[in-house]
């Protein structure tokens, strides 16, 4: 009797552990939004950011394929990777813009500091 209870309990726990993972619709939506944001701020025009943007787009395509194959958990994690790569593209694009602004500001300061030659 005890062995039967243990066996039944083991089977129930095994089935519960293998329960299906829900479709990662929110994760997919978040990754698509992050990619769209990276595209809108011009990540494709910054070499380092363009690479991350391309990776994110490829990972979304993989996540969609995994989702179609019913591998929801793997699709979830692939979509998370896509979100992270797209957010990195955004950060790299903003960094590039900030560096350009800093260079321009430094040039403006140098221009003010440099005494102009008077005839």
FIKOLZA-1660 file (N, C-alpha, C; in steps of 0.1 Angstrom, whole numbers, plus 5000, padded with zeros to 4 digits):
% residues 119
   i   px   py   pz ch aa at
   1 5008 4988 5000  A  X  N
   1 5000 5000 5000  A  X CA
   1 5009 5013 5000  A  X  C
   2 5019 5013 5009  A  X  N
   2 5028 5024 5009  A  X CA
   2 5035 5026 4996  A  X  C
   3 5040 5016 4990  A  X  N
   3 5047 5016 4978  A  X CA
   3 5038 5022 4967  A  X  C
   4 5025 5019 4967  A  X  N
   4 5016 5024 4957  A  X CA
   4 5014 5039 4959  A  X  C
   5 5013 5043 4971  A  X  N
   5 5011 5058 4973  A  X CA
   5 5024 5065 4969  A  X  C
   6 5035 5060 4972  A  X  N
   6 5048 5066 4967  A  X CA
   6 5049 5067 4952  A  X  C
   7 5045 5056 4946  A  X  N
   7 5045 5055 4931  A  X CA
   7 5036 5065 4925  A  X  C
   8 5024 5066 4931  A  X  N
   8 5014 5075 4926  A  X CA
   8 5018 5090 4928  A  X  C
   9 5024 5092 4939  A  X  N
   9 5029 5106 4942  A  X CA
   9 5040 5109 4933  A  X  C
  10 5049 5100 4930  A  X  N
  10 5060 5102 4921  A  X CA
  10 5055 5106 4907  A  X  C
  11 5045 5098 4902  A  X  N
  11 5039 5101 4889  A  X CA
  11 5033 5114 4888  A  X  C
  12 5025 5118 4899  A  X  N
  12 5019 5131 4899  A  X CA
  12 5029 5142 4899  A  X  C
  13 5040 5141 4906  A  X  N
  13 5050 5151 4906  A  X CA
  13 5057 5152 4893  A  X  C
  14 5060 5141 4887  A  X  N
  14 5066 5141 4874  A  X CA
  14 5058 5147 4863  A  X  C
  15 5045 5145 4863  A  X  N
  15 5036 5151 4854  A  X CA
  15 5035 5166 4856  A  X  C
  16 5035 5170 4869  A  X  N
  16 5034 5185 4872  A  X CA
  16 5047 5192 4868  A  X  C
  17 5058 5185 4869  A  X  N
  17 5071 5191 4865  A  X CA
  17 5072 5193 4850  A  X  C
  18 5065 5184 4843  A  X  N
  18 5066 5185 4828  A  X CA
  18 5054 5193 4822  A  X  C
  19 5047 5200 4831  A  X  N
  19 5036 5208 4826  A  X CA
  19 5040 5218 4815  A  X  C
  20 5031 5221 4806  A  X  N
  20 5035 5229 4795  A  X CA
  20 5038 5243 4799  A  X  C
  21 5047 5250 4792  A  X  N
  21 5050 5264 4794  A  X CA
  21 5041 5272 4786  A  X  C
  22 5035 5283 4792  A  X  N
  22 5026 5291 4784  A  X CA
  22 5033 5298 4773  A  X  C
  23 5025 5301 4762  A  X  N
  23 5031 5309 4751  A  X CA
  23 5037 5322 4756  A  X  C
  24 5049 5326 4752  A  X  N
  24 5055 5338 4757  A  X CA
  24 5051 5351 4749  A  X  C
  25 5038 5353 4749  A  X  N
  25 5033 5365 4741  A  X CA
  25 5038 5378 4747  A  X  C
  26 5038 5380 4760  A  X  N
  26 5043 5392 4765  A  X CA
  26 5058 5394 4763  A  X  C
  27 5066 5383 4764  A  X  N
  27 5080 5384 4761  A  X CA
  27 5083 5387 4746  A  X  C
  28 5075 5381 4738  A  X  N
  28 5077 5384 4723  A  X CA
  28 5073 5398 4720  A  X  C
  29 5062 5403 4726  A  X  N
  29 5058 5417 4724  A  X CA
  29 5069 5427 4729  A  X  C
  30 5075 5424 4740  A  X  N
  30 5085 5432 4746  A  X CA
  30 5098 5432 4737  A  X  C
  31 5101 5421 4731  A  X  N
  31 5113 5420 4723  A  X CA
  31 5110 5428 4710  A  X  C
  32 5098 5427 4704  A  X  N
  32 5095 5434 4692  A  X CA
  32 5095 5449 4695  A  X  C
  33 5090 5453 4706  A  X  N
  33 5090 5468 4710  A  X CA
  33 5104 5473 4711  A  X  C
  34 5113 5465 4717  A  X  N
  34 5127 5469 4719  A  X CA
  34 5134 5470 4706  A  X  C
  35 5132 5461 4697  A  X  N
  35 5138 5462 4683  A  X CA
  35 5132 5474 4676  A  X  C
  36 5119 5476 4677  A  X  N
  36 5114 5488 4670  A  X CA
  36 5120 5501 4676  A  X  C
  37 5122 5501 4689  A  X  N
  37 5128 5513 4695  A  X CA
  37 5142 5515 4690  A  X  C
  38 5150 5504 4689  A  X  N
  38 5163 5505 4684  A  X CA
  38 5164 5510 4670  A  X  C
  39 5154 5506 4662  A  X  N
  39 5154 5510 4648  A  X CA
  39 5150 5525 4647  A  X  C
  40 5141 5529 4655  A  X  N
  40 5136 5543 4655  A  X CA
  40 5147 5553 4659  A  X  C
  41 5156 5549 4668  A  X  N
  41 5166 5559 4672  A  X CA
  41 5179 5558 4663  A  X  C
  42 5178 5549 4653  A  X  N
  42 5189 5549 4643  A  X CA
  42 5201 5540 4647  A  X  C
  43 5197 5529 4653  A  X  N
  43 5208 5519 4657  A  X CA
  43 5215 5513 4645  A  X  C
  44 5207 5513 4633  A  X  N
  44 5213 5507 4621  A  X CA
  44 5225 5515 4616  A  X  C
  45 5225 5528 4620  A  X  N
  45 5236 5537 4615  A  X CA
  45 5248 5537 4624  A  X  C
  46 5248 5530 4635  A  X  N
  46 5260 5529 4644  A  X CA
  46 5265 5515 4643  A  X  C
  47 5277 5513 4638  A  X  N
  47 5282 5499 4635  A  X CA
  47 5280 5489 4647  A  X  C
  48 5284 5493 4659  A  X  N
  48 5283 5483 4670  A  X CA
  48 5268 5481 4673  A  X  C
  49 5260 5491 4673  A  X  N
  49 5246 5489 4676  A  X CA
  49 5239 5481 4665  A  X  C
  50 5243 5483 4652  A  X  N
  50 5237 5476 4641  A  X CA
  50 5239 5461 4642  A  X  C
  51 5251 5457 4648  A  X  N
  51 5253 5443 4650  A  X CA
  51 5243 5437 4660  A  X  C
  52 5242 5445 4671  A  X  N
  52 5232 5440 4682  A  X CA
  52 5218 5440 4677  A  X  C
  53 5215 5450 4669  A  X  N
  53 5201 5450 4663  A  X CA
  53 5199 5438 4654  A  X  C
  54 5209 5435 4646  A  X  N
  54 5207 5424 4637  A  X CA
  54 5206 5411 4645  A  X  C
  55 5214 5409 4655  A  X  N
  55 5212 5397 4664  A  X CA
  55 5198 5396 4670  A  X  C
  56 5193 5408 4674  A  X  N
  56 5180 5408 4680  A  X CA
  56 5169 5404 4670  A  X  C
  57 5171 5409 4658  A  X  N
  57 5161 5405 4648  A  X CA
  57 5162 5390 4644  A  X  C
  58 5174 5385 4644  A  X  N
  58 5175 5370 4641  A  X CA
  58 5170 5362 4653  A  X  C
  59 5172 5367 4665  A  X  N
  59 5167 5359 4676  A  X CA
  59 5151 5360 4677  A  X  C
  60 5145 5370 4673  A  X  N
  60 5131 5371 4672  A  X CA
  60 5126 5361 4662  A  X  C
  61 5133 5360 4650  A  X  N
  61 5129 5350 4640  A  X CA
  61 5130 5336 4646  A  X  C
  62 5141 5333 4653  A  X  N
  62 5143 5320 4660  A  X CA
  62 5132 5317 4670  A  X  C
  63 5128 5328 4678  A  X  N
  63 5118 5326 4688  A  X CA
  63 5104 5323 4681  A  X  C
  64 5102 5329 4670  A  X  N
  64 5089 5327 4663  A  X CA
  64 5089 5312 4658  A  X  C
  65 5100 5307 4653  A  X  N
  65 5101 5293 4648  A  X CA
  65 5099 5284 4660  A  X  C
  66 5105 5287 4671  A  X  N
  66 5104 5278 4683  A  X CA
  66 5090 5278 4688  A  X  C
  67 5083 5290 4687  A  X  N
  67 5069 5291 4692  A  X CA
  67 5060 5283 4683  A  X  C
  68 5063 5283 4669  A  X  N
  68 5055 5275 4660  A  X CA
  68 5057 5260 4662  A  X  C
  69 5069 5257 4667  A  X  N
  69 5072 5242 4669  A  X CA
  69 5067 5238 4683  A  X  C
  70 5061 5247 4690  A  X  N
  70 5055 5243 4703  A  X CA
  70 5065 5243 4715  A  X  C
  71 5077 5249 4712  A  X  N
  71 5088 5249 4722  A  X CA
  71 5087 5263 4729  A  X  C
  72 5076 5265 4737  A  X  N
  72 5073 5278 4743  A  X CA
  72 5084 5283 4753  A  X  C
  73 5089 5274 4761  A  X  N
  73 5100 5278 4771  A  X CA
  73 5112 5283 4763  A  X  C
  74 5117 5276 4753  A  X  N
  74 5128 5280 4746  A  X CA
  74 5126 5293 4738  A  X  C
  75 5113 5294 4733  A  X  N
  75 5110 5306 4726  A  X CA
  75 5110 5318 4736  A  X  C
  76 5106 5316 4748  A  X  N
  76 5106 5326 4758  A  X CA
  76 5120 5331 4761  A  X  C
  77 5129 5322 4762  A  X  N
  77 5143 5326 4765  A  X CA
  77 5150 5332 4753  A  X  C
  78 5146 5328 4741  A  X  N
  78 5152 5334 4729  A  X CA
  78 5146 5348 4727  A  X  C
  79 5134 5350 4731  A  X  N
  79 5128 5364 4730  A  X CA
  79 5135 5373 4741  A  X  C
  80 5138 5367 4752  A  X  N
  80 5145 5375 4762  A  X CA
  80 5159 5379 4757  A  X  C
  81 5166 5370 4750  A  X  N
  81 5179 5374 4744  A  X CA
  81 5177 5385 4734  A  X  C
  82 5166 5384 4726  A  X  N
  82 5164 5394 4716  A  X CA
  82 5161 5408 4723  A  X  C
  83 5154 5408 4733  A  X  N
  83 5151 5420 4741  A  X CA
  83 5164 5426 4746  A  X  C
  84 5173 5418 4752  A  X  N
  84 5185 5423 4757  A  X CA
  84 5194 5428 4746  A  X  C
  85 5195 5421 4735  A  X  N
  85 5203 5426 4724  A  X CA
  85 5198 5439 4718  A  X  C
  86 5185 5441 4717  A  X  N
  86 5179 5453 4712  A  X CA
  86 5181 5465 4722  A  X  C
  87 5180 5462 4735  A  X  N
  87 5183 5472 4745  A  X CA
  87 5198 5476 4745  A  X  C
  88 5207 5467 4742  A  X  N
  88 5221 5470 4741  A  X CA
  88 5223 5479 4729  A  X  C
  89 5216 5476 4718  A  X  N
  89 5217 5484 4706  A  X CA
  89 5213 5499 4709  A  X  C
  90 5202 5500 4717  A  X  N
  90 5197 5513 4721  A  X CA
  90 5208 5521 4729  A  X  C
  91 5214 5514 4738  A  X  N
  91 5224 5520 4747  A  X CA
  91 5236 5524 4739  A  X  C
  92 5240 5515 4730  A  X  N
  92 5252 5518 4721  A  X CA
  92 5249 5530 4712  A  X  C
  93 5237 5531 4707  A  X  N
  93 5233 5543 4699  A  X CA
  93 5234 5556 4707  A  X  C
  94 5228 5555 4719  A  X  N
  94 5228 5567 4727  A  X CA
  94 5242 5571 4731  A  X  C
  95 5250 5561 4734  A  X  N
  95 5264 5564 4738  A  X CA
  95 5271 5571 4726  A  X  C
  96 5269 5566 4714  A  X  N
  96 5275 5572 4702  A  X CA
  96 5271 5586 4700  A  X  C
  97 5258 5589 4702  A  X  N
  97 5253 5603 4701  A  X CA
  97 5259 5611 4712  A  X  C
  98 5260 5606 4724  A  X  N
  98 5266 5614 4735  A  X CA
  98 5281 5617 4733  A  X  C
  99 5288 5607 4727  A  X  N
  99 5302 5610 4724  A  X CA
  99 5304 5620 4713  A  X  C
 100 5295 5620 4703  A  X  N
 100 5296 5630 4693  A  X CA
 100 5293 5644 4698  A  X  C
 101 5283 5645 4707  A  X  N
 101 5280 5658 4714  A  X CA
 101 5292 5663 4722  A  X  C
 102 5298 5654 4729  A  X  N
 102 5310 5657 4737  A  X CA
 102 5321 5663 4729  A  X  C
 103 5324 5656 4717  A  X  N
 103 5334 5661 4708  A  X CA
 103 5331 5675 4703  A  X  C
 104 5318 5677 4699  A  X  N
 104 5314 5690 4694  A  X CA
 104 5315 5701 4705  A  X  C
 105 5312 5697 4717  A  X  N
 105 5313 5707 4728  A  X CA
 105 5327 5710 4730  A  X  C
 106 5336 5700 4730  A  X  N
 106 5350 5703 4732  A  X CA
 106 5356 5712 4721  A  X  C
 107 5352 5710 4709  A  X  N
 107 5356 5718 4698  A  X CA
 107 5351 5733 4700  A  X  C
 108 5339 5734 4705  A  X  N
 108 5333 5747 4707  A  X CA
 108 5341 5755 4718  A  X  C
 109 5345 5747 4729  A  X  N
 109 5352 5753 4740  A  X CA
 109 5366 5757 4735  A  X  C
 110 5372 5749 4727  A  X  N
 110 5386 5752 4722  A  X CA
 110 5385 5764 4713  A  X  C
 111 5374 5765 4705  A  X  N
 111 5373 5777 4696  A  X CA
 111 5372 5790 4704  A  X  C
 112 5365 5789 4716  A  X  N
 112 5363 5801 4724  A  X CA
 112 5377 5804 4731  A  X  C
 113 5384 5794 4735  A  X  N
 113 5396 5796 4743  A  X CA
 113 5407 5802 4734  A  X  C
 114 5408 5798 4721  A  X  N
 114 5418 5801 4712  A  X CA
 114 5417 5816 4709  A  X  C
 115 5427 5824 4712  A  X  N
 115 5425 5838 4708  A  X CA
 115 5427 5840 4693  A  X  C
 116 5418 5848 4688  A  X  N
 116 5418 5850 4673  A  X CA
 116 5429 5859 4669  A  X  C
 117 5435 5857 4658  A  X  N
 117 5445 5865 4653  A  X CA
 117 5439 5878 4649  A  X  C
 118 5444 5889 4654  A  X  N
 118 5439 5902 4650  A  X CA
 118 5449 5909 4641  A  X  C
 119 5445 5915 4630  A  X  N
 119 5455 5921 4620  A  X CA
 119 5460 5934 4625  A  X  C
% end
